[in-house]
């Protein structure tokens, strides 16, 4: 997988204030970004999981733990899908 590096500047004492390493903060940011972009319907769940560095199942688990919907389908779309499967 090709990657793109994006740099973000933070106050020098942010890692100390959060009591986190640079890698821990980077992972937290990637997960928060992935969740936000998925909830805004900018990314599929698979792409969001990829940004977060998680498997799709792991990402779905994170969404469920935070009570975010795993699917963006509404009731009519689900019923339509069910009727197509019959």
BELQUIFEN-V462110 format. One line per field, one symbol per residue. ss: DSSP state (@ for helix, = for strand, . for the rest). phi: phi as a letter, one per 30 degrees, with the letter a starting at -180 (. if undefined). psi: psi as a letter, one per 30 degrees, with the letter a starting at -180 (. if undefined). A space follows every 50 residues. Layout:
ss=???
phi=???
psi=???
This chain:
ss=.............@@@@@...@@@@@@@@@@@@@@@@@@.....@@@@@@ @@...@@@@@@@@@@.........@@@@@@@@@@@.
phi=.dbbcbcbcbeecdddddhbddddddddddddddddddddidbddddddd ddibddddddddeddchcddbcdceddddddddddd
psi=kklkkkkkklkfgeeeefhlleeeeeeeeeeeeeeeeeeghflleeeeee efglleeeeeeeeefghkkfkgkleeeeeeeeeff.
